[in-house]
Amino acid sequence: MNTVPEPRTAAALAARRSKTDTALLRVRESIARLQREKAQVSVAAVARRANVSRTFLYDNPEARAAIATAIAEAGDRRTRMLAEQDDEREAT
């Protein structure tokens, strides 16, 4: 019942893989740019910057992990910054 020749299927899969890899590269670059700008990293912000859908970010495990890591790191930095500010206030 499969009427599509094998080479066409392989070419279509390769094209899809290439498109996904390109989108993941844009996602990683967008996260890095947001971090450099000290902007909030969120799924919506990354989707806008990387020109991908939020569905892509949620469905792709690599993209989802990259965003989760960036959000966790931002939370850790914020916690350290607030602790340092508290220490400075107590010292005065």
PyMOL commands that place a pseudoatom at each C-alpha (Angstrom):
pseudoatom trace, name=CA, resn=MET, resi=1, chain=A, elem=C, hetatm=0, pos=[0.000, 0.000, 0.000]
pseudoatom trace, name=CA, resn=ASN, resi=2, chain=A, elem=C, hetatm=0, pos=[2.990, 2.325, 0.348]
pseudoatom trace, name=CA, resn=THR, resi=3, chain=A, elem=C, hetatm=0, pos=[3.204, 4.132, -2.989]
pseudoatom trace, name=CA, resn=VAL, resi=4, chain=A, elem=C, hetatm=0, pos=[5.927, 6.620, -2.031]
pseudoatom trace, name=CA, resn=PRO, resi=5, chain=A, elem=C, hetatm=0, pos=[9.346, 5.534, -3.285]
pseudoatom trace, name=CA, resn=GLU, resi=6, chain=A, elem=C, hetatm=0, pos=[11.905, 4.945, -0.549]
pseudoatom trace, name=CA, resn=PRO, resi=7, chain=A, elem=C, hetatm=0, pos=[14.341, 7.725, -1.638]
pseudoatom trace, name=CA, resn=ARG, resi=8, chain=A, elem=C, hetatm=0, pos=[11.567, 10.327, -1.423]
pseudoatom trace, name=CA, resn=THR, resi=9, chain=A, elem=C, hetatm=0, pos=[10.703, 9.209, 2.101]
pseudoatom trace, name=CA, resn=ALA, resi=10, chain=A, elem=C, hetatm=0, pos=[14.339, 9.411, 3.148]
pseudoatom trace, name=CA, resn=ALA, resi=11, chain=A, elem=C, hetatm=0, pos=[14.681, 12.858, 1.584]
pseudoatom trace, name=CA, resn=ALA, resi=12, chain=A, elem=C, hetatm=0, pos=[11.553, 14.087, 3.360]
pseudoatom trace, name=CA, resn=LEU, resi=13, chain=A, elem=C, hetatm=0, pos=[12.818, 12.787, 6.709]
pseudoatom trace, name=CA, resn=ALA, resi=14, chain=A, elem=C, hetatm=0, pos=[16.209, 14.421, 6.138]
pseudoatom trace, name=CA, resn=ALA, resi=15, chain=A, elem=C, hetatm=0, pos=[14.543, 17.735, 5.274]
pseudoatom trace, name=CA, resn=ARG, resi=16, chain=A, elem=C, hetatm=0, pos=[12.391, 17.577, 8.408]
pseudoatom trace, name=CA, resn=ARG, resi=17, chain=A, elem=C, hetatm=0, pos=[15.435, 16.744, 10.545]
pseudoatom trace, name=CA, resn=SER, resi=18, chain=A, elem=C, hetatm=0, pos=[17.349, 19.667, 9.028]
pseudoatom trace, name=CA, resn=LYS, resi=19, chain=A, elem=C, hetatm=0, pos=[14.455, 22.057, 9.649]
pseudoatom trace, name=CA, resn=THR, resi=20, chain=A, elem=C, hetatm=0, pos=[14.219, 20.897, 13.279]
pseudoatom trace, name=CA, resn=ASP, resi=21, chain=A, elem=C, hetatm=0, pos=[17.979, 21.286, 13.791]
pseudoatom trace, name=CA, resn=THR, resi=22, chain=A, elem=C, hetatm=0, pos=[17.838, 24.821, 12.391]
pseudoatom trace, name=CA, resn=ALA, resi=23, chain=A, elem=C, hetatm=0, pos=[14.937, 25.696, 14.679]
pseudoatom trace, name=CA, resn=LEU, resi=24, chain=A, elem=C, hetatm=0, pos=[16.800, 24.288, 17.705]
pseudoatom trace, name=CA, resn=LEU, resi=25, chain=A, elem=C, hetatm=0, pos=[19.825, 26.418, 16.825]
pseudoatom trace, name=CA, resn=ARG, resi=26, chain=A, elem=C, hetatm=0, pos=[17.604, 29.517, 16.726]
pseudoatom trace, name=CA, resn=VAL, resi=27, chain=A, elem=C, hetatm=0, pos=[16.106, 28.514, 20.088]
pseudoatom trace, name=CA, resn=ARG, resi=28, chain=A, elem=C, hetatm=0, pos=[19.552, 28.208, 21.716]
pseudoatom trace, name=CA, resn=GLU, resi=29, chain=A, elem=C, hetatm=0, pos=[20.676, 31.528, 20.193]
pseudoatom trace, name=CA, resn=SER, resi=30, chain=A, elem=C, hetatm=0, pos=[17.488, 33.230, 21.393]
pseudoatom trace, name=CA, resn=ILE, resi=31, chain=A, elem=C, hetatm=0, pos=[17.976, 31.940, 24.934]
pseudoatom trace, name=CA, resn=ALA, resi=32, chain=A, elem=C, hetatm=0, pos=[21.567, 33.190, 24.934]
pseudoatom trace, name=CA, resn=ARG, resi=33, chain=A, elem=C, hetatm=0, pos=[20.458, 36.599, 23.633]
pseudoatom trace, name=CA, resn=LEU, resi=34, chain=A, elem=C, hetatm=0, pos=[17.741, 36.903, 26.290]
pseudoatom trace, name=CA, resn=GLN, resi=35, chain=A, elem=C, hetatm=0, pos=[20.271, 36.010, 28.988]
pseudoatom trace, name=CA, resn=ARG, resi=36, chain=A, elem=C, hetatm=0, pos=[22.779, 38.572, 27.676]
pseudoatom trace, name=CA, resn=GLU, resi=37, chain=A, elem=C, hetatm=0, pos=[20.070, 41.231, 27.705]
pseudoatom trace, name=CA, resn=LYS, resi=38, chain=A, elem=C, hetatm=0, pos=[19.055, 40.120, 31.217]
pseudoatom trace, name=CA, resn=ALA, resi=39, chain=A, elem=C, hetatm=0, pos=[15.513, 39.710, 29.924]
pseudoatom trace, name=CA, resn=GLN, resi=40, chain=A, elem=C, hetatm=0, pos=[13.121, 37.159, 31.344]
pseudoatom trace, name=CA, resn=VAL, resi=41, chain=A, elem=C, hetatm=0, pos=[13.396, 33.772, 29.662]
pseudoatom trace, name=CA, resn=SER, resi=42, chain=A, elem=C, hetatm=0, pos=[9.980, 32.276, 28.993]
pseudoatom trace, name=CA, resn=VAL, resi=43, chain=A, elem=C, hetatm=0, pos=[8.472, 29.964, 26.422]
pseudoatom trace, name=CA, resn=ALA, resi=44, chain=A, elem=C, hetatm=0, pos=[6.624, 32.854, 24.801]
pseudoatom trace, name=CA, resn=ALA, resi=45, chain=A, elem=C, hetatm=0, pos=[9.735, 35.078, 24.663]
pseudoatom trace, name=CA, resn=VAL, resi=46, chain=A, elem=C, hetatm=0, pos=[11.879, 32.333, 23.159]
pseudoatom trace, name=CA, resn=ALA, resi=47, chain=A, elem=C, hetatm=0, pos=[9.180, 31.431, 20.627]
pseudoatom trace, name=CA, resn=ARG, resi=48, chain=A, elem=C, hetatm=0, pos=[8.962, 35.056, 19.471]
pseudoatom trace, name=CA, resn=ARG, resi=49, chain=A, elem=C, hetatm=0, pos=[12.719, 35.514, 19.225]
pseudoatom trace, name=CA, resn=ALA, resi=50, chain=A, elem=C, hetatm=0, pos=[13.412, 32.161, 17.569]
pseudoatom trace, name=CA, resn=ASN, resi=51, chain=A, elem=C, hetatm=0, pos=[10.444, 32.444, 15.215]
pseudoatom trace, name=CA, resn=VAL, resi=52, chain=A, elem=C, hetatm=0, pos=[9.072, 29.053, 16.233]
pseudoatom trace, name=CA, resn=SER, resi=53, chain=A, elem=C, hetatm=0, pos=[5.729, 28.051, 17.677]
pseudoatom trace, name=CA, resn=ARG, resi=54, chain=A, elem=C, hetatm=0, pos=[5.213, 27.454, 21.367]
pseudoatom trace, name=CA, resn=THR, resi=55, chain=A, elem=C, hetatm=0, pos=[3.910, 24.035, 20.379]
pseudoatom trace, name=CA, resn=PHE, resi=56, chain=A, elem=C, hetatm=0, pos=[7.328, 23.246, 18.873]
pseudoatom trace, name=CA, resn=LEU, resi=57, chain=A, elem=C, hetatm=0, pos=[9.003, 24.279, 22.128]
pseudoatom trace, name=CA, resn=TYR, resi=58, chain=A, elem=C, hetatm=0, pos=[6.710, 22.106, 24.229]
pseudoatom trace, name=CA, resn=ASP, resi=59, chain=A, elem=C, hetatm=0, pos=[6.790, 19.099, 21.874]
pseudoatom trace, name=CA, resn=ASN, resi=60, chain=A, elem=C, hetatm=0, pos=[10.538, 19.023, 21.238]
pseudoatom trace, name=CA, resn=PRO, resi=61, chain=A, elem=C, hetatm=0, pos=[12.344, 17.523, 24.260]
pseudoatom trace, name=CA, resn=GLU, resi=62, chain=A, elem=C, hetatm=0, pos=[15.640, 19.270, 23.496]
pseudoatom trace, name=CA, resn=ALA, resi=63, chain=A, elem=C, hetatm=0, pos=[14.025, 22.706, 23.204]
pseudoatom trace, name=CA, resn=ARG, resi=64, chain=A, elem=C, hetatm=0, pos=[11.914, 22.124, 26.316]
pseudoatom trace, name=CA, resn=ALA, resi=65, chain=A, elem=C, hetatm=0, pos=[15.009, 21.098, 28.299]
pseudoatom trace, name=CA, resn=ALA, resi=66, chain=A, elem=C, hetatm=0, pos=[17.009, 24.124, 27.117]
pseudoatom trace, name=CA, resn=ILE, resi=67, chain=A, elem=C, hetatm=0, pos=[14.253, 26.510, 28.213]
pseudoatom trace, name=CA, resn=ALA, resi=68, chain=A, elem=C, hetatm=0, pos=[13.746, 24.737, 31.544]
pseudoatom trace, name=CA, resn=THR, resi=69, chain=A, elem=C, hetatm=0, pos=[17.473, 24.952, 32.251]
pseudoatom trace, name=CA, resn=ALA, resi=70, chain=A, elem=C, hetatm=0, pos=[17.599, 28.655, 31.359]
pseudoatom trace, name=CA, resn=ILE, resi=71, chain=A, elem=C, hetatm=0, pos=[14.591, 29.428, 33.561]
pseudoatom trace, name=CA, resn=ALA, resi=72, chain=A, elem=C, hetatm=0, pos=[16.095, 27.469, 36.479]
pseudoatom trace, name=CA, resn=GLU, resi=73, chain=A, elem=C, hetatm=0, pos=[19.434, 29.278, 36.101]
pseudoatom trace, name=CA, resn=ALA, resi=74, chain=A, elem=C, hetatm=0, pos=[17.659, 32.640, 36.058]
pseudoatom trace, name=CA, resn=GLY, resi=75, chain=A, elem=C, hetatm=0, pos=[15.818, 31.688, 39.245]
pseudoatom trace, name=CA, resn=ASP, resi=76, chain=A, elem=C, hetatm=0, pos=[19.079, 30.672, 40.913]
pseudoatom trace, name=CA, resn=ARG, resi=77, chain=A, elem=C, hetatm=0, pos=[20.747, 33.953, 39.906]
pseudoatom trace, name=CA, resn=ARG, resi=78, chain=A, elem=C, hetatm=0, pos=[17.780, 35.928, 41.233]
pseudoatom trace, name=CA, resn=THR, resi=79, chain=A, elem=C, hetatm=0, pos=[17.855, 34.040, 44.541]
pseudoatom trace, name=CA, resn=ARG, resi=80, chain=A, elem=C, hetatm=0, pos=[21.597, 34.717, 44.952]
pseudoatom trace, name=CA, resn=MET, resi=81, chain=A, elem=C, hetatm=0, pos=[21.132, 38.388, 44.048]
pseudoatom trace, name=CA, resn=LEU, resi=82, chain=A, elem=C, hetatm=0, pos=[18.318, 38.825, 46.587]
pseudoatom trace, name=CA, resn=ALA, resi=83, chain=A, elem=C, hetatm=0, pos=[20.386, 37.077, 49.277]
pseudoatom trace, name=CA, resn=GLU, resi=84, chain=A, elem=C, hetatm=0, pos=[23.324, 39.393, 48.555]
pseudoatom trace, name=CA, resn=GLN, resi=85, chain=A, elem=C, hetatm=0, pos=[21.057, 42.437, 48.790]
pseudoatom trace, name=CA, resn=ASP, resi=86, chain=A, elem=C, hetatm=0, pos=[19.715, 41.219, 52.125]
pseudoatom trace, name=CA, resn=ASP, resi=87, chain=A, elem=C, hetatm=0, pos=[23.259, 40.722, 53.402]
pseudoatom trace, name=CA, resn=GLU, resi=88, chain=A, elem=C, hetatm=0, pos=[24.204, 44.252, 52.312]
pseudoatom trace, name=CA, resn=ARG, resi=89, chain=A, elem=C, hetatm=0, pos=[21.159, 45.733, 54.066]
pseudoatom trace, name=CA, resn=GLU, resi=90, chain=A, elem=C, hetatm=0, pos=[21.940, 43.836, 57.271]
pseudoatom trace, name=CA, resn=ALA, resi=91, chain=A, elem=C, hetatm=0, pos=[25.547, 45.014, 57.164]
pseudoatom trace, name=CA, resn=THR, resi=92, chain=A, elem=C, hetatm=0, pos=[24.536, 48.684, 57.203]
for i in range(1, 92): cmd.bond("trace and resi %d" % i, "trace and resi %d" % (i + 1))
show_as sticks, trace
zoom trace
